[in-house]
């Protein structure tokens, strides 16, 4: 078992969740926080079963959210 950090974003139309430190694109999208989290966990498991455990990069020690103006 590997530990992953998950980012969960709240948008006006629902929640989007994605892992940090996983190769490829894996996203969960649902109406609630818990549903989006469950959806992305399911997608991560499928991704690892399909492509193998090497898809997980070295464990991310910390993830931070920065807000900038561009």
mmCIF file of the N, C-alpha and C atoms, coordinates in Angstrom:
data_MODEL
# 
_entry.id   MODEL 
# 
loop_
_atom_site.group_PDB 
_atom_site.id 
_atom_site.type_symbol 
_atom_site.label_atom_id 
_atom_site.label_alt_id 
_atom_site.label_comp_id 
_atom_site.label_asym_id 
_atom_site.label_entity_id 
_atom_site.label_seq_id 
_atom_site.pdbx_PDB_ins_code 
_atom_site.Cartn_x 
_atom_site.Cartn_y 
_atom_site.Cartn_z 
_atom_site.occupancy 
_atom_site.B_iso_or_equiv 
_atom_site.pdbx_formal_charge 
_atom_site.auth_seq_id 
_atom_site.auth_comp_id 
_atom_site.auth_asym_id 
_atom_site.auth_atom_id 
_atom_site.pdbx_PDB_model_num 
ATOM 1   N N  . UNK A 1 1  ? 0.836   -1.184 0.000   1.00 0.00 ? 1  UNK A N  1 
ATOM 2   C CA . UNK A 1 1  ? 0.000   0.000  0.000   1.00 0.00 ? 1  UNK A CA 1 
ATOM 3   C C  . UNK A 1 1  ? 0.878   1.244  0.000   1.00 0.00 ? 1  UNK A C  1 
ATOM 4   N N  . UNK A 1 2  ? 0.512   2.195  -0.812  1.00 0.00 ? 2  UNK A N  1 
ATOM 5   C CA . UNK A 1 2  ? 1.210   3.482  -0.883  1.00 0.00 ? 2  UNK A CA 1 
ATOM 6   C C  . UNK A 1 2  ? 0.240   4.575  -0.470  1.00 0.00 ? 2  UNK A C  1 
ATOM 7   N N  . UNK A 1 3  ? 0.761   5.600  0.132   1.00 0.00 ? 3  UNK A N  1 
ATOM 8   C CA . UNK A 1 3  ? -0.061  6.740  0.533   1.00 0.00 ? 3  UNK A CA 1 
ATOM 9   C C  . UNK A 1 3  ? 0.029   7.812  -0.544  1.00 0.00 ? 3  UNK A C  1 
ATOM 10  N N  . UNK A 1 4  ? -1.111  8.351  -0.909  1.00 0.00 ? 4  UNK A N  1 
ATOM 11  C CA . UNK A 1 4  ? -1.163  9.441  -1.877  1.00 0.00 ? 4  UNK A CA 1 
ATOM 12  C C  . UNK A 1 4  ? -1.890  10.628 -1.256  1.00 0.00 ? 4  UNK A C  1 
ATOM 13  N N  . UNK A 1 5  ? -1.515  11.796 -1.688  1.00 0.00 ? 5  UNK A N  1 
ATOM 14  C CA . UNK A 1 5  ? -2.242  12.993 -1.303  1.00 0.00 ? 5  UNK A CA 1 
ATOM 15  C C  . UNK A 1 5  ? -3.230  13.316 -2.417  1.00 0.00 ? 5  UNK A C  1 
ATOM 16  N N  . UNK A 1 6  ? -4.427  13.693 -2.027  1.00 0.00 ? 6  UNK A N  1 
ATOM 17  C CA . UNK A 1 6  ? -5.485  13.998 -2.987  1.00 0.00 ? 6  UNK A CA 1 
ATOM 18  C C  . UNK A 1 6  ? -5.871  15.465 -2.844  1.00 0.00 ? 6  UNK A C  1 
ATOM 19  N N  . UNK A 1 7  ? -5.961  16.170 -3.954  1.00 0.00 ? 7  UNK A N  1 
ATOM 20  C CA . UNK A 1 7  ? -6.467  17.530 -3.987  1.00 0.00 ? 7  UNK A CA 1 
ATOM 21  C C  . UNK A 1 7  ? -7.952  17.446 -4.313  1.00 0.00 ? 7  UNK A C  1 
ATOM 22  N N  . UNK A 1 8  ? -8.770  18.119 -3.534  1.00 0.00 ? 8  UNK A N  1 
ATOM 23  C CA . UNK A 1 8  ? -10.205 18.172 -3.805  1.00 0.00 ? 8  UNK A CA 1 
ATOM 24  C C  . UNK A 1 8  ? -10.585 19.638 -3.956  1.00 0.00 ? 8  UNK A C  1 
ATOM 25  N N  . UNK A 1 9  ? -11.079 19.985 -5.130  1.00 0.00 ? 9  UNK A N  1 
ATOM 26  C CA . UNK A 1 9  ? -11.473 21.363 -5.430  1.00 0.00 ? 9  UNK A CA 1 
ATOM 27  C C  . UNK A 1 9  ? -12.997 21.472 -5.414  1.00 0.00 ? 9  UNK A C  1 
ATOM 28  N N  . UNK A 1 10 ? -13.482 22.556 -4.840  1.00 0.00 ? 10 UNK A N  1 
ATOM 29  C CA . UNK A 1 10 ? -14.925 22.815 -4.874  1.00 0.00 ? 10 UNK A CA 1 
ATOM 30  C C  . UNK A 1 10 ? -15.196 23.861 -5.944  1.00 0.00 ? 10 UNK A C  1 
ATOM 31  N N  . UNK A 1 11 ? -16.121 23.536 -6.837  1.00 0.00 ? 11 UNK A N  1 
ATOM 32  C CA . UNK A 1 11 ? -16.534 24.425 -7.918  1.00 0.00 ? 11 UNK A CA 1 
ATOM 33  C C  . UNK A 1 11 ? -18.033 24.703 -7.772  1.00 0.00 ? 11 UNK A C  1 
ATOM 34  N N  . UNK A 1 12 ? -18.555 25.694 -8.456  1.00 0.00 ? 12 UNK A N  1 
ATOM 35  C CA . UNK A 1 12 ? -19.984 25.988 -8.347  1.00 0.00 ? 12 UNK A CA 1 
ATOM 36  C C  . UNK A 1 12 ? -20.888 24.800 -8.709  1.00 0.00 ? 12 UNK A C  1 
ATOM 37  N N  . UNK A 1 13 ? -20.409 23.920 -9.596  1.00 0.00 ? 13 UNK A N  1 
ATOM 38  C CA . UNK A 1 13 ? -21.233 22.799 -10.046 1.00 0.00 ? 13 UNK A CA 1 
ATOM 39  C C  . UNK A 1 13 ? -20.819 21.457 -9.438  1.00 0.00 ? 13 UNK A C  1 
ATOM 40  N N  . UNK A 1 14 ? -19.953 21.458 -8.418  1.00 0.00 ? 14 UNK A N  1 
ATOM 41  C CA . UNK A 1 14 ? -19.578 20.197 -7.792  1.00 0.00 ? 14 UNK A CA 1 
ATOM 42  C C  . UNK A 1 14 ? -18.125 20.181 -7.361  1.00 0.00 ? 14 UNK A C  1 
ATOM 43  N N  . UNK A 1 15 ? -17.589 18.977 -7.159  1.00 0.00 ? 15 UNK A N  1 
ATOM 44  C CA . UNK A 1 15 ? -16.234 18.789 -6.656  1.00 0.00 ? 15 UNK A CA 1 
ATOM 45  C C  . UNK A 1 15 ? -15.402 17.990 -7.652  1.00 0.00 ? 15 UNK A C  1 
ATOM 46  N N  . UNK A 1 16 ? -14.122 18.341 -7.735  1.00 0.00 ? 16 UNK A N  1 
ATOM 47  C CA . UNK A 1 16 ? -13.162 17.640 -8.579  1.00 0.00 ? 16 UNK A CA 1 
ATOM 48  C C  . UNK A 1 16 ? -12.007 17.209 -7.674  1.00 0.00 ? 16 UNK A C  1 
ATOM 49  N N  . UNK A 1 17 ? -11.574 15.955 -7.822  1.00 0.00 ? 17 UNK A N  1 
ATOM 50  C CA . UNK A 1 17 ? -10.483 15.434 -6.998  1.00 0.00 ? 17 UNK A CA 1 
ATOM 51  C C  . UNK A 1 17 ? -9.434  14.780 -7.888  1.00 0.00 ? 17 UNK A C  1 
ATOM 52  N N  . UNK A 1 18 ? -8.172  14.966 -7.524  1.00 0.00 ? 18 UNK A N  1 
ATOM 53  C CA . UNK A 1 18 ? -7.087  14.336 -8.278  1.00 0.00 ? 18 UNK A CA 1 
ATOM 54  C C  . UNK A 1 18 ? -5.896  14.101 -7.359  1.00 0.00 ? 18 UNK A C  1 
ATOM 55  N N  . UNK A 1 19 ? -5.111  13.054 -7.652  1.00 0.00 ? 19 UNK A N  1 
ATOM 56  C CA . UNK A 1 19 ? -3.964  12.729 -6.813  1.00 0.00 ? 19 UNK A CA 1 
ATOM 57  C C  . UNK A 1 19 ? -2.725  13.538 -7.183  1.00 0.00 ? 19 UNK A C  1 
ATOM 58  N N  . UNK A 1 20 ? -1.857  13.707 -6.212  1.00 0.00 ? 20 UNK A N  1 
ATOM 59  C CA . UNK A 1 20 ? -0.542  14.308 -6.415  1.00 0.00 ? 20 UNK A CA 1 
ATOM 60  C C  . UNK A 1 20 ? 0.464   13.159 -6.431  1.00 0.00 ? 20 UNK A C  1 
ATOM 61  N N  . UNK A 1 21 ? 1.330   13.133 -7.417  1.00 0.00 ? 21 UNK A N  1 
ATOM 62  C CA . UNK A 1 21 ? 2.384   12.120 -7.456  1.00 0.00 ? 21 UNK A CA 1 
ATOM 63  C C  . UNK A 1 21 ? 2.019   10.842 -8.179  1.00 0.00 ? 21 UNK A C  1 
ATOM 64  N N  . UNK A 1 22 ? 1.029   10.895 -9.044  1.00 0.00 ? 22 UNK A N  1 
ATOM 65  C CA . UNK A 1 22 ? 0.646   9.733  -9.838  1.00 0.00 ? 22 UNK A CA 1 
ATOM 66  C C  . UNK A 1 22 ? 0.845   10.097 -11.301 1.00 0.00 ? 22 UNK A C  1 
ATOM 67  N N  . UNK A 1 23 ? 1.560   9.272  -12.038 1.00 0.00 ? 23 UNK A N  1 
ATOM 68  C CA . UNK A 1 23 ? 1.784   9.534  -13.467 1.00 0.00 ? 23 UNK A CA 1 
ATOM 69  C C  . UNK A 1 23 ? 0.472   9.343  -14.215 1.00 0.00 ? 23 UNK A C  1 
ATOM 70  N N  . UNK A 1 24 ? 0.243   10.179 -15.175 1.00 0.00 ? 24 UNK A N  1 
ATOM 71  C CA . UNK A 1 24 ? -1.000  10.095 -15.935 1.00 0.00 ? 24 UNK A CA 1 
ATOM 72  C C  . UNK A 1 24 ? -2.058  11.001 -15.334 1.00 0.00 ? 24 UNK A C  1 
ATOM 73  N N  . UNK A 1 25 ? -3.214  10.987 -15.942 1.00 0.00 ? 25 UNK A N  1 
ATOM 74  C CA . UNK A 1 25 ? -4.310  11.839 -15.490 1.00 0.00 ? 25 UNK A CA 1 
ATOM 75  C C  . UNK A 1 25 ? -5.388  10.974 -14.872 1.00 0.00 ? 25 UNK A C  1 
ATOM 76  N N  . UNK A 1 26 ? -5.678  11.226 -13.616 1.00 0.00 ? 26 UNK A N  1 
ATOM 77  C CA . UNK A 1 26 ? -6.717  10.502 -12.893 1.00 0.00 ? 26 UNK A CA 1 
ATOM 78  C C  . UNK A 1 26 ? -7.541  11.550 -12.164 1.00 0.00 ? 26 UNK A C  1 
ATOM 79  N N  . UNK A 1 27 ? -8.859  11.586 -12.449 1.00 0.00 ? 27 UNK A N  1 
ATOM 80  C CA . UNK A 1 27 ? -9.718  12.609 -11.875 1.00 0.00 ? 27 UNK A CA 1 
ATOM 81  C C  . UNK A 1 27 ? -11.030 11.980 -11.425 1.00 0.00 ? 27 UNK A C  1 
ATOM 82  N N  . UNK A 1 28 ? -11.534 12.472 -10.311 1.00 0.00 ? 28 UNK A N  1 
ATOM 83  C CA . UNK A 1 28 ? -12.872 12.122 -9.858  1.00 0.00 ? 28 UNK A CA 1 
ATOM 84  C C  . UNK A 1 28 ? -13.708 13.389 -9.842  1.00 0.00 ? 28 UNK A C  1 
ATOM 85  N N  . UNK A 1 29 ? -14.955 13.286 -10.258 1.00 0.00 ? 29 UNK A N  1 
ATOM 86  C CA . UNK A 1 29 ? -15.823 14.464 -10.300 1.00 0.00 ? 29 UNK A CA 1 
ATOM 87  C C  . UNK A 1 29 ? -17.223 14.055 -9.875  1.00 0.00 ? 29 UNK A C  1 
ATOM 88  N N  . UNK A 1 30 ? -17.743 14.719 -8.849  1.00 0.00 ? 30 UNK A N  1 
ATOM 89  C CA . UNK A 1 30 ? -19.075 14.387 -8.331  1.00 0.00 ? 30 UNK A CA 1 
ATOM 90  C C  . UNK A 1 30 ? -19.708 15.614 -7.694  1.00 0.00 ? 30 UNK A C  1 
ATOM 91  N N  . UNK A 1 31 ? -20.910 15.423 -7.172  1.00 0.00 ? 31 UNK A N  1 
ATOM 92  C CA . UNK A 1 31 ? -21.670 16.518 -6.570  1.00 0.00 ? 31 UNK A CA 1 
ATOM 93  C C  . UNK A 1 31 ? -21.206 16.878 -5.162  1.00 0.00 ? 31 UNK A C  1 
ATOM 94  N N  . UNK A 1 32 ? -20.634 15.930 -4.421  1.00 0.00 ? 32 UNK A N  1 
ATOM 95  C CA . UNK A 1 32 ? -20.207 16.190 -3.048  1.00 0.00 ? 32 UNK A CA 1 
ATOM 96  C C  . UNK A 1 32 ? -18.731 15.859 -2.877  1.00 0.00 ? 32 UNK A C  1 
ATOM 97  N N  . UNK A 1 33 ? -18.152 16.378 -1.801  1.00 0.00 ? 33 UNK A N  1 
ATOM 98  C CA . UNK A 1 33 ? -16.758 16.105 -1.462  1.00 0.00 ? 33 UNK A CA 1 
ATOM 99  C C  . UNK A 1 33 ? -16.520 14.610 -1.327  1.00 0.00 ? 33 UNK A C  1 
ATOM 100 N N  . UNK A 1 34 ? -17.340 13.942 -0.516  1.00 0.00 ? 34 UNK A N  1 
ATOM 101 C CA . UNK A 1 34 ? -17.151 12.509 -0.269  1.00 0.00 ? 34 UNK A CA 1 
ATOM 102 C C  . UNK A 1 34 ? -17.302 11.676 -1.538  1.00 0.00 ? 34 UNK A C  1 
ATOM 103 N N  . UNK A 1 35 ? -18.247 12.035 -2.393  1.00 0.00 ? 35 UNK A N  1 
ATOM 104 C CA . UNK A 1 35 ? -18.448 11.302 -3.643  1.00 0.00 ? 35 UNK A CA 1 
ATOM 105 C C  . UNK A 1 35 ? -17.262 11.496 -4.587  1.00 0.00 ? 35 UNK A C  1 
ATOM 106 N N  . UNK A 1 36 ? -16.734 12.714 -4.662  1.00 0.00 ? 36 UNK A N  1 
ATOM 107 C CA . UNK A 1 36 ? -15.575 12.977 -5.526  1.00 0.00 ? 36 UNK A CA 1 
ATOM 108 C C  . UNK A 1 36 ? -14.353 12.224 -5.015  1.00 0.00 ? 36 UNK A C  1 
ATOM 109 N N  . UNK A 1 37 ? -14.183 12.189 -3.702  1.00 0.00 ? 37 UNK A N  1 
ATOM 110 C CA . UNK A 1 37 ? -13.059 11.466 -3.118  1.00 0.00 ? 37 UNK A CA 1 
ATOM 111 C C  . UNK A 1 37 ? -13.178 9.964  -3.404  1.00 0.00 ? 37 UNK A C  1 
ATOM 112 N N  . UNK A 1 38 ? -14.365 9.408  -3.217  1.00 0.00 ? 38 UNK A N  1 
ATOM 113 C CA . UNK A 1 38 ? -14.580 7.981  -3.507  1.00 0.00 ? 38 UNK A CA 1 
ATOM 114 C C  . UNK A 1 38 ? -14.353 7.694  -4.993  1.00 0.00 ? 38 UNK A C  1 
ATOM 115 N N  . UNK A 1 39 ? -14.799 8.602  -5.848  1.00 0.00 ? 39 UNK A N  1 
ATOM 116 C CA . UNK A 1 39 ? -14.649 8.420  -7.291  1.00 0.00 ? 39 UNK A CA 1 
ATOM 117 C C  . UNK A 1 39 ? -13.176 8.410  -7.695  1.00 0.00 ? 39 UNK A C  1 
ATOM 118 N N  . UNK A 1 40 ? -12.380 9.329  -7.145  1.00 0.00 ? 40 UNK A N  1 
ATOM 119 C CA . UNK A 1 40 ? -10.971 9.369  -7.524  1.00 0.00 ? 40 UNK A CA 1 
ATOM 120 C C  . UNK A 1 40 ? -10.215 8.173  -6.933  1.00 0.00 ? 40 UNK A C  1 
ATOM 121 N N  . UNK A 1 41 ? -10.581 7.702  -5.759  1.00 0.00 ? 41 UNK A N  1 
ATOM 122 C CA . UNK A 1 41 ? -9.941  6.509  -5.196  1.00 0.00 ? 41 UNK A CA 1 
ATOM 123 C C  . UNK A 1 41 ? -10.188 5.312  -6.098  1.00 0.00 ? 41 UNK A C  1 
ATOM 124 N N  . UNK A 1 42 ? -11.408 5.170  -6.581  1.00 0.00 ? 42 UNK A N  1 
ATOM 125 C CA . UNK A 1 42 ? -11.738 4.089  -7.506  1.00 0.00 ? 42 UNK A CA 1 
ATOM 126 C C  . UNK A 1 42 ? -10.918 4.223  -8.792  1.00 0.00 ? 42 UNK A C  1 
ATOM 127 N N  . UNK A 1 43 ? -10.803 5.441  -9.305  1.00 0.00 ? 43 UNK A N  1 
ATOM 128 C CA . UNK A 1 43 ? -10.039 5.678  -10.536 1.00 0.00 ? 43 UNK A CA 1 
ATOM 129 C C  . UNK A 1 43 ? -8.551  5.389  -10.327 1.00 0.00 ? 43 UNK A C  1 
ATOM 130 N N  . UNK A 1 44 ? -8.019  5.738  -9.160  1.00 0.00 ? 44 UNK A N  1 
ATOM 131 C CA . UNK A 1 44 ? -6.610  5.467  -8.853  1.00 0.00 ? 44 UNK A CA 1 
ATOM 132 C C  . UNK A 1 44 ? -6.371  3.962  -8.823  1.00 0.00 ? 44 UNK A C  1 
ATOM 133 N N  . UNK A 1 45 ? -7.234  3.219  -8.155  1.00 0.00 ? 45 UNK A N  1 
ATOM 134 C CA . UNK A 1 45 ? -7.088  1.762  -8.083  1.00 0.00 ? 45 UNK A CA 1 
ATOM 135 C C  . UNK A 1 45 ? -7.111  1.144  -9.479  1.00 0.00 ? 45 UNK A C  1 
ATOM 136 N N  . UNK A 1 46 ? -8.038  1.597  -10.314 1.00 0.00 ? 46 UNK A N  1 
ATOM 137 C CA . UNK A 1 46 ? -8.122  1.098  -11.687 1.00 0.00 ? 46 UNK A CA 1 
ATOM 138 C C  . UNK A 1 46 ? -6.844  1.427  -12.454 1.00 0.00 ? 46 UNK A C  1 
ATOM 139 N N  . UNK A 1 47 ? -6.347  2.650  -12.300 1.00 0.00 ? 47 UNK A N  1 
ATOM 140 C CA . UNK A 1 47 ? -5.144  3.094  -12.998 1.00 0.00 ? 47 UNK A CA 1 
ATOM 141 C C  . UNK A 1 47 ? -3.952  2.220  -12.604 1.00 0.00 ? 47 UNK A C  1 
ATOM 142 N N  . UNK A 1 48 ? -3.789  1.963  -11.307 1.00 0.00 ? 48 UNK A N  1 
ATOM 143 C CA . UNK A 1 48 ? -2.667  1.149  -10.844 1.00 0.00 ? 48 UNK A CA 1 
ATOM 144 C C  . UNK A 1 48 ? -2.820  -0.304 -11.292 1.00 0.00 ? 48 UNK A C  1 
ATOM 145 N N  . UNK A 1 49 ? -4.037  -0.836 -11.254 1.00 0.00 ? 49 UNK A N  1 
ATOM 146 C CA . UNK A 1 49 ? -4.270  -2.206 -11.728 1.00 0.00 ? 49 UNK A CA 1 
ATOM 147 C C  . UNK A 1 49 ? -3.973  -2.320 -13.218 1.00 0.00 ? 49 UNK A C  1 
ATOM 148 N N  . UNK A 1 50 ? -4.278  -1.293 -13.977 1.00 0.00 ? 50 UNK A N  1 
ATOM 149 C CA . UNK A 1 50 ? -4.090  -1.311 -15.429 1.00 0.00 ? 50 UNK A CA 1 
ATOM 150 C C  . UNK A 1 50 ? -2.631  -1.095 -15.821 1.00 0.00 ? 50 UNK A C  1 
ATOM 151 N N  . UNK A 1 51 ? -1.981  -0.105 -15.216 1.00 0.00 ? 51 UNK A N  1 
ATOM 152 C CA . UNK A 1 51 ? -0.638  0.293  -15.641 1.00 0.00 ? 51 UNK A CA 1 
ATOM 153 C C  . UNK A 1 51 ? 0.470   -0.147 -14.692 1.00 0.00 ? 51 UNK A C  1 
ATOM 154 N N  . UNK A 1 52 ? 0.125   -0.625 -13.515 1.00 0.00 ? 52 UNK A N  1 
ATOM 155 C CA . UNK A 1 52 ? 1.120   -1.127 -12.576 1.00 0.00 ? 52 UNK A CA 1 
ATOM 156 C C  . UNK A 1 52 ? 1.502   -0.129 -11.501 1.00 0.00 ? 52 UNK A C  1 
ATOM 157 N N  . UNK A 1 53 ? 2.102   -0.639 -10.431 1.00 0.00 ? 53 UNK A N  1 
ATOM 158 C CA . UNK A 1 53 ? 2.458   0.207  -9.292  1.00 0.00 ? 53 UNK A CA 1 
ATOM 159 C C  . UNK A 1 53 ? 3.574   1.211  -9.579  1.00 0.00 ? 53 UNK A C  1 
ATOM 160 N N  . UNK A 1 54 ? 4.299   1.034  -10.674 1.00 0.00 ? 54 UNK A N  1 
ATOM 161 C CA . UNK A 1 54 ? 5.347   1.987  -11.015 1.00 0.00 ? 54 UNK A CA 1 
ATOM 162 C C  . UNK A 1 54 ? 4.787   3.335  -11.454 1.00 0.00 ? 54 UNK A C  1 
ATOM 163 N N  . UNK A 1 55 ? 3.475   3.422  -11.601 1.00 0.00 ? 55 UNK A N  1 
ATOM 164 C CA . UNK A 1 55 ? 2.836   4.680  -11.976 1.00 0.00 ? 55 UNK A CA 1 
ATOM 165 C C  . UNK A 1 55 ? 2.850   5.685  -10.827 1.00 0.00 ? 55 UNK A C  1 
ATOM 166 N N  . UNK A 1 56 ? 3.141   5.223  -9.619  1.00 0.00 ? 56 UNK A N  1 
ATOM 167 C CA . UNK A 1 56 ? 3.217   6.120  -8.474  1.00 0.00 ? 56 UNK A CA 1 
ATOM 168 C C  . UNK A 1 56 ? 4.643   6.633  -8.385  1.00 0.00 ? 56 UNK A C  1 
ATOM 169 N N  . UNK A 1 57 ? 4.814   7.947  -8.487  1.00 0.00 ? 57 UNK A N  1 
ATOM 170 C CA . UNK A 1 57 ? 6.132   8.556  -8.339  1.00 0.00 ? 57 UNK A CA 1 
ATOM 171 C C  . UNK A 1 57 ? 6.567   8.433  -6.887  1.00 0.00 ? 57 UNK A C  1 
ATOM 172 N N  . UNK A 1 58 ? 7.782   8.855  -6.610  1.00 0.00 ? 58 UNK A N  1 
ATOM 173 C CA . UNK A 1 58 ? 8.268   8.857  -5.235  1.00 0.00 ? 58 UNK A CA 1 
ATOM 174 C C  . UNK A 1 58 ? 7.254   9.574  -4.355  1.00 0.00 ? 58 UNK A C  1 
ATOM 175 N N  . UNK A 1 59 ? 7.099   9.084  -3.148  1.00 0.00 ? 59 UNK A N  1 
ATOM 176 C CA . UNK A 1 59 ? 6.088   9.635  -2.251  1.00 0.00 ? 59 UNK A CA 1 
ATOM 177 C C  . UNK A 1 59 ? 6.257   11.143 -2.089  1.00 0.00 ? 59 UNK A C  1 
ATOM 178 N N  . UNK A 1 60 ? 5.168   11.864 -2.264  1.00 0.00 ? 60 UNK A N  1 
ATOM 179 C CA . UNK A 1 60 ? 5.158   13.310 -2.088  1.00 0.00 ? 60 UNK A CA 1 
ATOM 180 C C  . UNK A 1 60 ? 5.127   13.587 -0.588  1.00 0.00 ? 60 UNK A C  1 
ATOM 181 N N  . UNK A 1 61 ? 6.129   14.272 -0.090  1.00 0.00 ? 61 UNK A N  1 
ATOM 182 C CA . UNK A 1 61 ? 6.219   14.532 1.338   1.00 0.00 ? 61 UNK A CA 1 
ATOM 183 C C  . UNK A 1 61 ? 5.260   15.621 1.795   1.00 0.00 ? 61 UNK A C  1 
ATOM 184 N N  . UNK A 1 62 ? 5.012   16.602 0.936   1.00 0.00 ? 62 UNK A N  1 
ATOM 185 C CA . UNK A 1 62 ? 4.153   17.713 1.303   1.00 0.00 ? 62 UNK A CA 1 
ATOM 186 C C  . UNK A 1 62 ? 3.540   18.292 0.032   1.00 0.00 ? 62 UNK A C  1 
ATOM 187 N N  . UNK A 1 63 ? 2.336   18.761 0.142   1.00 0.00 ? 63 UNK A N  1 
ATOM 188 C CA . UNK A 1 63 ? 1.684   19.444 -0.976  1.00 0.00 ? 63 UNK A CA 1 
ATOM 189 C C  . UNK A 1 63 ? 1.100   20.731 -0.433  1.00 0.00 ? 63 UNK A C  1 
ATOM 190 N N  . UNK A 1 64 ? 1.355   21.815 -1.126  1.00 0.00 ? 64 UNK A N  1 
ATOM 191 C CA . UNK A 1 64 ? 0.878   23.130 -0.665  1.00 0.00 ? 64 UNK A CA 1 
ATOM 192 C C  . UNK A 1 64 ? 0.079   23.797 -1.754  1.00 0.00 ? 64 UNK A C  1 
ATOM 193 N N  . UNK A 1 65 ? -0.828  24.614 -1.344  1.00 0.00 ? 65 UNK A N  1 
ATOM 194 C CA . UNK A 1 65 ? -1.661  25.358 -2.273  1.00 0.00 ? 65 UNK A CA 1 
ATOM 195 C C  . UNK A 1 65 ? -1.202  26.810 -2.253  1.00 0.00 ? 65 UNK A C  1 
ATOM 196 N N  . UNK A 1 66 ? -0.841  27.325 -3.402  1.00 0.00 ? 66 UNK A N  1 
ATOM 197 C CA . UNK A 1 66 ? -0.397  28.706 -3.524  1.00 0.00 ? 66 UNK A CA 1 
ATOM 198 C C  . UNK A 1 66 ? -1.379  29.462 -4.414  1.00 0.00 ? 66 UNK A C  1 
ATOM 199 N N  . UNK A 1 67 ? -1.693  30.677 -4.033  1.00 0.00 ? 67 UNK A N  1 
ATOM 200 C CA . UNK A 1 67 ? -2.587  31.495 -4.840  1.00 0.00 ? 67 UNK A CA 1 
ATOM 201 C C  . UNK A 1 67 ? -1.778  32.633 -5.443  1.00 0.00 ? 67 UNK A C  1 
ATOM 202 N N  . UNK A 1 68 ? -1.844  32.768 -6.758  1.00 0.00 ? 68 UNK A N  1 
ATOM 203 C CA . UNK A 1 68 ? -1.089  33.802 -7.472  1.00 0.00 ? 68 UNK A CA 1 
ATOM 204 C C  . UNK A 1 68 ? -2.008  34.535 -8.434  1.00 0.00 ? 68 UNK A C  1 
ATOM 205 N N  . UNK A 1 69 ? -1.595  35.673 -8.868  1.00 0.00 ? 69 UNK A N  1 
ATOM 206 C CA . UNK A 1 69 ? -2.320  36.434 -9.878  1.00 0.00 ? 69 UNK A CA 1 
ATOM 207 C C  . UNK A 1 69 ? -1.516  36.381 -11.158 1.00 0.00 ? 69 UNK A C  1 
ATOM 208 N N  . UNK A 1 70 ? -2.153  35.987 -12.262 1.00 0.00 ? 70 UNK A N  1 
ATOM 209 C CA . UNK A 1 70 ? -1.451  35.915 -13.544 1.00 0.00 ? 70 UNK A CA 1 
ATOM 210 C C  . UNK A 1 70 ? -2.152  36.765 -14.575 1.00 0.00 ? 70 UNK A C  1 
# 
